[in-house]
Each structure stands twice: as C-alpha cells, then as structure tokens.
Amino acid sequence: DNIQAVRQLYLIDKSSPGTEKFHQSAARLMQRLTNNSPDEYIVIFEDYKAVSPKPRMSVDMLERLSFLYLSRKEFSKAAPLVATLFKTNPKSSNLPNYLFRLAEGLKNNNRPGEAKKCYQALVKYYPASEEGRSAAEKLRR
C-alpha cells in the first residue's frame, strides 16, 4: 500500500464515520504509521476517536497508544488506554511496565490516589514482576 493512498482513503471514508469501511481505513492507516510516524499515529487516532461514534481499538493499537502517550508524559490520555488494555488483555507482557510508568507519572503530577490504584494492581496481579516488587516497596513507604 502506498501511504499517501491509504491517507486519502481514510479521508474519503471519514465522511461516513459509522461504517465498517471507515474503521478499516483508520486501522489500516494506523498500522502503516506504527513504526515510522508516532506523532501522526496519535493525530490520526485522536481524529478517529473524535469522528467515530464507537472507535474500535485492537490490542496492538491499545499497546501502541499506551506506549506513545506514556512516552510523551500525557498520563491523562494514557490512563484510560492502560485501563482498557488491563481489562481486555491482562496477560500483556508490557502491562506491568505501563502500569508502573503510569503510576509514577500520576504520582509526580499530584494524583496520588490514582497512582496508588496502579501500584495496588501491580502488587495484586503482577507480584513476581520487577514492577510489582517496586510497587510493593512504594506502597510500604
């Protein structure tokens, strides 16, 4: 697929945001942008989310968006994605890392109650992970 053509199809299909075709175009474009253009990936996701009555997010999309928002320190945008990933794919190998990074970010942004919930989830569901052990230590303090 030519990336320009995929972008154009997305823009055309955007005129019918409730259709299967639009969801497929958004997914295809985001898939193409995954490794090459993280900033455009986020722009397209935010556009897709704003336009679509019910955006569809694959596990891969949740993983990628969680990583990108955490990397950008956009914790308010990362939090619902990490929570959805936790609900839909709790065995994700990246989840302990995402939860810990989210907890640290929330703590550093004066949101200690939300951070504590992340630490508690790490201790409960991922106690053997490095992040789970670090979270247990932080909760003891």
C-alpha positions as CSV (number, residue, x, y, z in Angstrom):
1,D,0.0,0.0,0.0
2,N,1.2,3.5,-0.8
3,I,0.9,5.5,2.4
4,Q,-0.5,8.6,0.5
5,A,-3.2,6.4,-0.9
6,V,-4.0,5.0,2.5
7,R,-4.3,8.5,3.9
8,Q,-6.6,9.6,1.1
9,L,-8.9,6.6,1.6
10,Y,-9.1,7.4,5.3
11,L,-10.1,11.0,4.5
12,I,-12.7,9.8,2.0
13,D,-14.1,7.1,4.4
14,K,-14.2,9.7,7.2
15,S,-17.3,11.2,5.6
16,S,-19.2,8.0,6.8
17,P,-17.7,7.6,10.3
18,G,-20.2,4.9,11.4
19,T,-19.3,2.5,8.6
20,E,-17.2,-0.6,8.7
21,K,-15.2,0.8,5.9
22,F,-14.2,3.8,8.0
23,H,-13.0,1.6,10.9
24,Q,-11.0,-0.5,8.4
25,S,-9.4,2.6,6.8
26,A,-8.4,4.0,10.2
27,A,-6.9,0.7,11.3
28,R,-5.0,0.3,8.1
29,L,-3.6,3.8,8.2
30,M,-2.6,3.5,11.9
31,Q,-1.0,0.1,11.1
32,R,1.1,1.8,8.4
33,L,2.1,4.6,10.7
34,T,3.0,2.4,13.6
35,N,6.8,2.3,13.3
36,N,7.5,5.3,11.1
37,S,5.5,8.2,12.4
38,P,4.4,8.2,16.0
39,D,3.2,11.8,16.0
40,E,1.0,11.2,13.0
41,Y,-0.2,8.0,14.6
42,I,-1.5,10.0,17.6
43,V,-3.0,12.7,15.3
44,I,-4.9,10.1,13.3
45,F,-6.1,8.2,16.4
46,E,-7.4,11.4,18.0
47,D,-9.1,12.4,14.8
48,Y,-10.6,8.9,14.5
49,K,-11.8,8.9,18.1
50,A,-13.3,12.4,17.7
51,V,-15.2,11.4,14.5
52,S,-16.2,7.8,15.2
53,P,-19.3,7.2,17.3
54,K,-17.7,4.0,18.6
55,P,-14.0,3.7,17.9
56,R,-12.6,0.2,17.7
57,M,-9.2,-0.5,19.2
58,S,-7.3,-3.7,18.7
59,V,-4.9,-4.9,21.4
60,D,-2.0,-3.8,19.2
61,M,-3.5,-0.3,19.0
62,L,-4.0,-0.1,22.7
63,E,-0.4,-1.2,23.3
64,R,1.0,1.3,20.9
65,L,-1.1,4.2,22.1
66,S,-0.4,3.4,25.7
67,F,3.3,3.4,25.0
68,L,3.2,6.6,23.0
69,Y,1.1,8.6,25.5
70,L,3.3,7.4,28.4
71,S,6.4,8.3,26.4
72,R,5.0,11.8,25.9
73,K,4.1,12.0,29.6
74,E,0.4,12.5,28.7
75,F,-0.8,10.5,31.6
76,S,-4.5,11.6,31.4
77,K,-4.6,10.2,27.9
78,A,-2.7,7.1,28.7
79,A,-4.7,6.2,31.8
80,P,-8.0,5.1,30.1
81,L,-6.0,3.2,27.4
82,V,-3.9,1.3,30.0
83,A,-7.1,0.5,31.9
84,T,-8.8,-0.8,28.8
85,L,-5.7,-2.9,28.0
86,F,-5.7,-4.2,31.6
87,K,-9.4,-5.3,31.1
88,T,-9.1,-6.8,27.6
89,N,-5.6,-8.3,27.7
90,P,-4.3,-8.6,31.3
91,K,-1.6,-11.0,30.3
92,S,0.1,-8.4,28.0
93,S,3.8,-8.6,28.7
94,N,4.0,-4.8,28.6
95,L,1.3,-4.1,31.1
96,P,3.4,-4.2,34.3
97,N,5.7,-1.6,32.7
98,Y,2.8,0.6,31.5
99,L,1.1,0.4,34.9
100,F,4.3,1.3,36.7
101,R,5.1,4.2,34.4
102,L,1.5,5.4,34.7
103,A,1.7,5.2,38.5
104,E,4.9,7.2,38.6
105,G,3.6,9.8,36.2
106,L,0.4,10.2,38.2
107,K,2.3,10.4,41.5
108,N,4.6,13.1,40.0
109,N,1.6,15.0,38.8
110,N,-0.1,15.2,42.2
111,R,-2.6,12.4,41.6
112,P,-1.5,10.1,44.5
113,G,-4.9,8.3,44.8
114,E,-4.8,7.2,41.1
115,A,-1.1,6.3,41.4
116,K,-1.9,4.1,44.4
117,K,-4.5,2.2,42.5
118,C,-1.9,1.4,39.8
119,Y,0.6,0.3,42.4
120,Q,-2.0,-1.9,44.1
121,A,-3.0,-3.5,40.8
122,L,0.7,-4.3,40.1
123,V,1.1,-5.9,43.6
124,K,-2.1,-7.9,43.2
125,Y,-1.8,-9.1,39.6
126,Y,1.9,-8.9,38.8
127,P,3.7,-9.6,42.2
128,A,6.6,-11.5,40.7
129,S,7.4,-8.8,38.1
130,E,10.1,-6.2,38.8
131,E,7.4,-3.5,38.6
132,G,5.2,-5.4,41.1
133,R,8.0,-5.6,43.6
134,S,8.8,-1.9,43.1
135,A,5.2,-1.1,43.6
136,A,5.0,-3.1,46.8
137,E,8.0,-1.1,48.1
138,K,6.4,2.2,47.2
139,L,3.2,1.2,48.9
140,R,5.1,0.3,52.1
141,R,6.5,3.9,52.3
